[in-house]
């Protein structure tokens, strides 16, 4: 595609100049999502607890990376969102990617695992959503997309703590969508099965990776939910299962 046609495609992109915050932005999915959104004209702020990204996200000036953000802390989250709003002038959307996974049976496991996954998967989404609301409402609405999990629909052995925390993300999505549906803000979640990441390939070396969900595939679904075309969709928990 010629440079002029690329420029025209960006101008026509439904994400052109939108400011989107991605939590967990230095991880595999956060990095892929940041690249996907910025490639479609969005201005992207990547927030992460890590101090620095191990992956070069983009040379684009429209990508802001903020490390050292503790999203389990109300004060840290509010400060980070204020920095994003000051840098870009506004915030139009939030994608809550930050989270984690642990496989552990109840018999051999620890209550600490349940507390830890609640903090990583649900508390971060609650606090980030609270922190972004004033910015979205200041500009007549926006989009929130949460990363849930297919396991939240039916948990297998060893998945109790993870599935419970992700079920909380789904209920947060539904409740917040109802709270905000008349204020111009949509709230949705995607529920991936197994995402094709290096860690998952290492943990399941005999699996058929082609059946998993690629990060770019999940990013394209998230991008749709961030667009005006998805204005009529709110409170949805959308399975993105690949062929699992």
N, C-alpha and C positions, 0 to 999 in steps of 0.2 A: 504494500500500500504506500502511495506517495505521501510526502510530508503534508501536503495540503489536504489530502483526503483524511489523513490521520487527525489533523487539527479539526476538520469538520466533524469527524466522528466523535471527538471529545466534546465539541460544542453541543452536539445532539444528545450526549449521554445524559440519562436521567439523574446521574449522580454528580454531574458537573458542578464544581465549587461547593458541594455539600461538605460540611465538616463532621467527620465521624470519629468518635473515640472508640478504640479497641483495647479492652483490658486483656491482660495476659499477652500483650502484643509482641513479646520477644520469643514466644514459643513457636512451635512448628505451625499450628493453625493460625495464630495471631500474625505471624510474619507473612504467611501465604495470603491471608485476608487483607492485610495492609497493602501488599503488592497488587492484589486484584482490584481493590477499591481505588487506589491511586492511579492505576492504569486506566481507569474509567473516569478520571477527572475529579475524583473526590480529594479533599484535603483530609489527611488522616493523622490522628494523634495516637501513638502506641504507648500504653501505660504498662509498666511491669514492676514487680517487686525487685527483680534483678537490677543491679546498678547499671549494667550496660548490655546491649544486645550482642550475642555471639555471631549473629548473622547480619550482614549488611543488607538492610531493608531496601533502601532506595537512595539514589543520589538526588532525587526530586526534592526541591525545597518545600513542597507541599506535604511532606511527611515529617512529623515531629515525634521524636522518641524521648520519652520521659522515664528514666529508671529510678529505682529507690522509692517507688510508690507502694505503700502498705494499704491495700484496699480492705483490710479488716479494721482499719482505723478511720473513723469519720473525719477527723481533722486532716489526715494525709490525703484522703480522697478529695475532700472539698478544695484543698490547696492545689491539687493536681488539675482538677477541672477548671479552677479559676485561671491557672496558667495557660491551659488550652484556649479558653475563651479570650484571654488577653492576647495570645499569639495570633489566633485566626480571626478574632472579632466576633465569633459566635460558635455555637455547637448545634448541630442538626440531628445527630443520632448517636446512639451508644450500642456497642456490641459487647456483651459480657462473656468473654472467652475464658477469663481467668478461672482456674480450677485444677483439680487433680484426681488421681485414681489410686485405689488400693484394693487388692483382692485379699480377703481375710474371712475365715469362718468365725462364727460367734463363739464356738467352743474353744478355739485356740487363739482367738484374737484379743484385742484390748479395747476398752471403752475409749481410749485416747484416739483410736482410729476414727471412730464415729465423730468425736469432737473435731478432729483435724479436717475431715472431709466436709463437715458442716461449715467450718470456717472458710475453707478454700472454695467450695462450690456454691454455697447459698449465701453466707454472710457477705462475701465480696459482691455478689450480684445485688443484694439488698442495698448495701452502702453506696455502690456506684450509681444505682438507679436513683436513690435519694439525692445524691450529689449532682446529678445531671438535670434534675427536674426544673430547677429555677432557670437554667440556661435554655432548655427547650421551650418552656412557657414564655420566656422573654421574647421569643421569635415565633410565636403563634404555632407552636407544636413541633413534632418531630417523631423519631422512631427509636424504639428500644427493641433489640433482638437478644435473646438469651440462648446460651448453649446448654440444652438439656442432654438427655441420653435416652436411647431406646430402652436401656435397662430399667428406666424408671417406670415403664409400663408393665414389666414382669421381670423380677430379679431372679437370677440363677444363684447357685451355691457360691458362697464367698463374696457375693455382690451386695449384701445387705446395706452396709454403710454407704457405699457409693450410690446405690439406687435410691436410698432414702434421701440423701442430700440432693440428688437430681430430681426426685419427685417434688421436693420443696421448691426447686427452680420452676417446675411446671405450675405448681399452685401459685407461686409468686406471679408468674406470667399472667395467669387467668385473673387473679385478683386485681393486679395493677391495671390490666386492660380495662376492666370494669370501672375502676376508679377514674381512669383518664379518657374514656371513650368519647366524652363530650367536650374534651379540651384540646382536640387536635393532635393527640399523641397516640400512636398505635404501639402495642406491646405484644410481641410474638416470641416463640421459641422454636428452634430446630432440634430434633432428636436424632442425632447420628447413631449408627450402629458401631462399627469399628472403623476408625479413621486410619488411613494408611500413613503411618508415621514410622520413622526409624526405630523408635522404642517398641512399638507394637510388632514390627517385623522381627526384632530381636527376641521378644517375649514369646512369639508364636511362629517360629521359623518354618514349620511344616504347613502353615495355612496357605490358602490360595489368595494371594494379595489382590488379585484382579477383582475379587468380589467385594472388597472393602470400598469405603468412600474416600476418594482422593480429596485432599484439602481444597483444591481449586473447585471441585464439584460442590462442596459444602459452601464455599465462598460465593458461588454464583447464586445459590438459593438465598443466602443472607443478603446479598446485594439486591435481589428482587424485593425482599421484605423492607429494605431501606428506601425503596423508590416510591414515587407517587402512584405508580401502577398498583401498588399493594395497599392503597388507602382504605379499601373496604375490608381488609384482613386485620383483625385484632383479636387477641386472646387465643390464637391458634398455637398448638403444639404439634409441629409438622415433622413426621418421621422422614428421615433421609437415610435410607437403609442400605443403599447399594444393592448387592445381591446376597446379603448375609441372611 
